[in-house]
Amino acid sequence: MPRVYLVALAVLTLWLAAPAEAQTGRVSGIVKDTAGKPIKGATVKASNADAAPHELTSTTDDKGRFAMLGLRIATTWHFVAEAPGFFLSEGDAAIRSQPGTPFEFTLRRDPGPIPGALVKDIQDQLVAANALRDEGRFDQAIAAYQSIQSRNPKLTTLNLVLAGTYRDKAERETAPAARVALLEKAVAAYADLLRDDAANERAKTEMAAVSAHLLELKKN
C-alpha cells in the first residue's frame, strides 16, 4: 500500500562562520525538491528556546539559497523548511564555530488529498496545525494532528510530526514527571508508526534516542 510521507528526511550539514568571541554563528544552505530543483520562496526556521532571540527565519532566493546570522553556538537548534505544495522537512543540528558544508533540505511534493479521505482540505489543516506548533501552542497542535489522523487513518507518518511535537513540548517542561509523560507519548507515537511501517529508519532512530533519554531521566 503506498504511503504519503508527511515529513521528508532532512539532510543536514553545517556551514558556520562567526568570531568565537561573538558566540554566534552563520548558517547557510539550499532548499530543493526531490528532483534537485531549487525551491524559491521556501521558509526556513531555526528555533532554540534557550537562545535570544529564540527563533530566526530566512526565505530562499530564486536559486533556493538561504542564510541566517546570529545563532548562538554550542547549542542545538531545530530547523524546519517549508514551502507551499510540499511537505515540510525538519531536523536538529548543533551549532559550532568551525566551518563546514551548507545545510541541504529536500522537500517532497504534496500529491494532494488521498483518494477516499474523509477530509478534502488535508493540507490546509496540516498547515494550520504546523502554525500552532511553531507558535508554541503545543496542546492545540497535538489536538489538531490527532483530529486529522482520526479522520485519515492512512496518514500513519503523521505520527512522526506528533512525536516531534511531544518532544518539543517536553523540552519546555520544567517538571520532570511531566517531561517523562510527554516523552513516553512520543515513544508511543513512533511505535504506532512502526507497526504500519516497520522499515521506517527515521522512526526507529528517533524512538531509540527518546527511549535512551527516558532511561536517563528515570534514573535521576
Secondary structure, DSSP 8 states (H G I E B T S, - for coil): -----SSEE-B--------GGGTEEEEEEEEEETTS-B-TT-EEEEE-TTSSSSEEEEE--TTSEEEEEEEETTSEEEEEEE-TTB--EEEEEE--SS----EEEEE-B---S-TT-S-S-HHHHHHHHHHHHHTT-HHHHHHHHHHHHHH-TT-TTHHHHHHHHHHHHHHT--SHHHHHHHHHHHHHHHHHHHHH-TT-HHHHHHHHHHHHHHHHHHH-
